[in-house]
Amino acid sequence: MADQQRIQTILGSLAVFGSAFFFYLATVTIRWSRDSVTIAPAYFVFARLLLGFLVIVMILGIKRRRPRANRYRLLIGRTVANCLAVYCFYRAVEVTTLANANILNMTYPIFIALLTWLFVKEQKDLVGLLMVPVAFAGVWLIIAPAGNQWNVHDLWGLASGVSASFAILFLNLSRRHDNTDTILFYMFGWGTVAIWILFYKQIYLPDSREFFYLFICSAFGVGGQYLLTIGFRFVTAVEGSIISSSRILLAAILGPVLVTDPALTLAGWLGGLLIFGANVVLAVRKVQTVSQKNAL
């Protein structure tokens, strides 16, 4: 029994790490596409949502289930926040370095901690709140490694982290009323329609080369989402959060290798490590808080 649990933990850890790697490879694909085609970030978002919708429809068909929503307001909030997060993330990939885009996207646990402190009275954690200025110091080192000059385009990455925090809060609320398949069905379905309405001029029938990049990027994005969902079934929240945050290190190390981005400066590395450390502390504190409540 212990051996089986150990194997499940190892496989779960690999799945979570695989999700981080897949999410990173999705951004690498966007950057590689620029060498031969011109595809708007909104089109990449549309393709990812459309593929996700087709996958969840297939899964529901196999399970012979129908999506049954109970709280439409929460599902709408989840859809809007998720679309905004992915769009800002892919926009950041287009206008800044992969390292900065991915690291700033991974600030979402910090904004969750801040929002929780402001709006959830029973979950006020002083240690968690102290991690917010630590992480913001890391953000400043990322966007302004020289101290006084900063790239305004990095704000797209930061905006993706902010909107992702709202997406996850809506997800946590939605899970109290609706199952995962239902949430994904509406998120992908409504998201596809919303992006089409907002950016229909940038969405067209792609040629073979454009379709290749759109499909590969979408496959990595959707595959990463499902690997993350599967992995978290077999690892603790702390383990999963730490492994997920490894995308910060992947982006910092692989950017110069895969897309010839400039290497992070010493200040940039310090900023990334501060954000990574804050994420780890917040994950640990969250589990400790839940354990203390269960013990009462």
C-alpha positions in Angstrom: 0.0 0.0 0.0 2.8 2.4 0.9 4.6 1.5 -2.3 1.5 2.2 -4.4 1.0 5.6 -2.7 4.7 6.5 -3.3 4.3 5.6 -7.0 1.1 7.7 -7.2 3.0 10.7 -5.5 5.8 10.4 -8.0 3.5 10.2 -11.0 1.5 13.1 -9.6 4.6 15.2 -9.1 5.7 14.4 -12.7 2.2 15.4 -14.0 2.4 18.8 -12.2 5.9 19.4 -13.4 4.8 18.4 -16.9 2.0 20.9 -16.7 4.4 23.7 -15.8 6.7 22.6 -18.7 3.7 22.4 -21.1 2.5 25.9 -20.1 6.0 27.2 -20.8 6.2 25.4 -24.2 3.0 27.0 -25.2 4.7 30.4 -24.9 7.8 29.1 -26.6 5.6 28.1 -29.6 4.2 31.6 -29.8 7.6 33.0 -30.0 8.8 30.5 -32.6 5.8 31.3 -34.8 7.0 34.8 -35.2 9.8 33.6 -37.5 7.5 32.5 -40.2 3.9 33.7 -39.6 2.0 36.6 -38.0 -0.7 35.5 -35.6 -2.4 37.8 -33.1 -2.3 36.8 -29.4 -6.2 36.8 -29.4 -6.1 34.1 -32.1 -3.9 31.9 -29.9 -6.3 32.4 -27.1 -9.3 31.6 -29.3 -7.6 28.4 -30.6 -6.8 27.3 -27.0 -10.3 27.8 -25.8 -11.8 26.1 -28.9 -9.6 23.0 -28.5 -10.4 22.9 -24.8 -14.1 23.0 -25.6 -13.8 20.2 -28.1 -11.9 18.1 -25.6 -14.4 18.6 -22.8 -17.3 17.8 -25.1 -15.6 14.6 -26.0 -15.0 13.7 -22.4 -18.6 14.4 -21.4 -19.7 12.3 -24.4 -17.5 9.4 -23.2 -18.9 9.8 -19.6 -22.4 10.2 -21.0 -23.0 13.2 -18.9 -24.5 16.6 -19.5 -23.1 19.8 -18.0 -25.5 21.1 -15.3 -24.7 24.5 -14.0 -26.0 25.8 -10.6 -24.3 29.2 -10.2 -24.1 30.9 -13.6 -22.7 34.1 -12.0 -19.6 32.3 -10.7 -19.2 30.6 -14.1 -19.3 33.9 -15.9 -16.8 35.4 -13.5 -14.5 32.4 -14.0 -14.8 32.7 -17.8 -14.1 36.4 -18.0 -11.2 36.3 -15.6 -9.6 33.3 -17.3 -10.0 34.8 -20.8 -8.4 38.0 -19.6 -5.6 36.2 -17.9 -4.7 34.1 -20.9 -4.9 37.1 -23.3 -2.7 39.3 -21.1 -0.3 36.4 -20.7 0.0 35.8 -24.5 0.2 39.5 -25.1 3.2 39.7 -22.7 4.9 36.8 -24.5 4.6 38.9 -27.7 6.0 42.2 -26.3 8.5 41.1 -23.6 10.8 38.2 -22.8 9.5 34.8 -22.1 11.2 34.9 -18.7 9.5 38.1 -17.6 6.1 37.0 -19.0 6.1 33.6 -17.2 7.6 34.9 -14.0 5.1 37.8 -13.7 2.2 35.4 -14.6 3.3 33.3 -11.6 2.6 36.2 -9.2 -1.1 35.1 -9.0 -0.7 33.5 -5.6 0.4 36.8 -4.2 -2.7 38.6 -5.5 -4.8 35.7 -4.1 -3.3 36.3 -0.7 -3.9 40.0 -0.9 -7.5 39.6 -2.1 -8.2 37.0 0.6 -6.8 39.3 3.3 -9.1 42.2 2.0 -12.3 40.2 1.5 -12.2 37.0 3.6 -12.2 37.8 7.3 -11.8 34.3 8.5 -8.6 33.8 6.5 -6.5 36.7 7.5 -2.9 35.4 7.8 -0.3 38.0 8.8 2.6 35.9 7.5 0.9 35.5 4.2 0.3 39.2 4.0 4.0 39.9 4.7 4.9 37.9 1.6 3.1 40.4 -0.5 5.7 43.2 -0.2 8.4 40.5 -0.6 6.9 39.4 -3.9 6.4 43.0 -5.0 10.1 43.6 -4.4 10.7 40.7 -6.7 8.3 42.1 -9.3 10.2 45.4 -9.3 13.5 43.7 -9.7 12.1 41.9 -12.7 10.6 44.8 -14.5 13.3 47.4 -13.5 16.5 45.4 -13.0 18.5 48.7 -13.5 16.6 50.3 -10.6 15.0 53.3 -12.4 14.2 52.2 -16.0 11.4 49.7 -16.6 9.6 48.2 -19.5 5.9 49.2 -19.7 5.2 46.1 -21.7 5.9 44.0 -18.6 2.6 45.3 -17.2 0.9 42.8 -19.5 2.6 40.0 -17.6 1.6 41.5 -14.3 -2.0 42.0 -15.5 -2.1 38.3 -16.3 -1.1 37.5 -12.7 -3.8 39.8 -11.3 -6.6 38.4 -13.6 -5.4 34.8 -13.0 -5.9 35.4 -9.2 -9.5 36.3 -9.8 -9.9 33.3 -12.1 -8.7 31.0 -9.4 -10.9 32.6 -6.7 -13.9 32.2 -9.0 -12.8 28.6 -9.6 -12.7 27.8 -5.9 -16.1 29.3 -5.4 -17.6 27.5 -8.4 -16.3 24.1 -7.2 -18.6 24.4 -4.2 -21.6 24.3 -6.5 -20.5 22.7 -9.8 -18.3 19.8 -10.9 -15.0 20.3 -12.8 -16.4 19.1 -16.1 -19.3 21.6 -15.9 -16.9 24.4 -15.1 -14.6 23.6 -18.0 -17.5 23.2 -20.4 -18.8 26.7 -19.8 -15.4 28.3 -19.4 -14.1 27.0 -22.7 -17.5 27.3 -24.5 -18.4 30.9 -23.3 -14.7 31.9 -23.6 -14.5 30.8 -27.3 -17.6 32.8 -28.1 -16.4 35.9 -26.1 -13.0 36.0 -27.8 -14.7 35.5 -31.2 -17.0 38.5 -30.6 -14.2 40.8 -29.3 -11.5 39.8 -31.8 -13.4 38.4 -34.8 -11.3 40.6 -37.2 -8.1 38.8 -36.0 -9.6 35.3 -36.4 -9.7 33.7 -39.9 -9.3 30.4 -41.6 -5.5 29.7 -41.1 -3.2 28.2 -43.7 -1.3 25.0 -42.9 1.6 26.7 -41.2 -0.6 29.0 -39.1 -2.7 26.0 -38.2 0.4 24.1 -37.0 1.4 26.8 -34.6 -2.1 27.4 -33.4 -2.7 23.7 -32.7 0.7 23.1 -31.0 0.3 26.1 -28.7 -3.3 25.1 -27.9 -2.4 21.5 -27.3 0.3 22.5 -24.8 -2.0 24.8 -23.1 -4.9 22.4 -22.8 -2.6 19.5 -22.0 -1.0 21.5 -19.2 -4.4 22.2 -17.7 -5.4 18.6 -17.6 -1.9 17.4 -16.3 -2.3 20.0 -13.5 -5.8 18.7 -12.7 -4.6 15.1 -12.6 -1.4 15.8 -10.7 -3.1 17.6 -7.9 -5.1 14.5 -7.1 -1.9 12.7 -5.9 0.3 15.4 -4.4 -0.3 17.7 -1.5 -1.2 21.4 -2.0 2.3 22.4 -0.9 4.1 20.0 -3.2 1.8 20.9 -6.1 2.3 24.7 -5.6 6.1 24.4 -5.3 6.3 22.2 -8.4 4.0 24.5 -10.4 6.1 27.5 -9.4 9.1 25.8 -11.0 7.9 27.4 -14.2 9.7 30.5 -12.9 13.0 28.7 -12.9 12.3 27.0 -16.3 11.6 30.4 -17.9 14.7 32.0 -16.4 17.0 29.1 -17.5 15.6 28.1 -20.9 14.7 31.5 -22.4 18.2 32.3 -23.7 18.5 28.7 -25.0 15.2 28.2 -26.8 14.3 31.7 -28.1 17.6 33.6 -27.7 16.1 36.0 -25.2 18.7 38.0 -23.2 19.7 36.2 -20.0 18.2 37.4 -16.7 20.4 39.9 -14.9 21.5 39.2 -11.3 18.6 41.5 -10.2 16.2 39.6 -12.4 17.3 36.3 -10.8 16.9 37.7 -7.3 13.4 39.0 -8.3 12.4 35.6 -9.6 13.6 33.8 -6.5 11.8 36.2 -4.2 8.5 35.5 -6.1 9.2 31.8 -6.0 10.0 31.9 -2.3 6.8 33.9 -1.5 4.7 31.4 -3.5 6.2 28.5 -1.5 5.6 30.2 1.9 2.0 31.1 0.9 1.4 27.4 -0.1 2.7 26.2 3.3 0.7 28.8 5.2 -2.5 27.8 3.4 -2.1 24.2 4.4 -1.2 25.1 8.0 -4.3 27.3 8.2 -6.6 24.6 7.0 -5.0 22.1 9.4 -5.5 24.4 12.3 -9.2 24.9 11.4 -9.8 21.2 11.1 -8.2 20.7 14.5 -10.6 23.1 16.2 
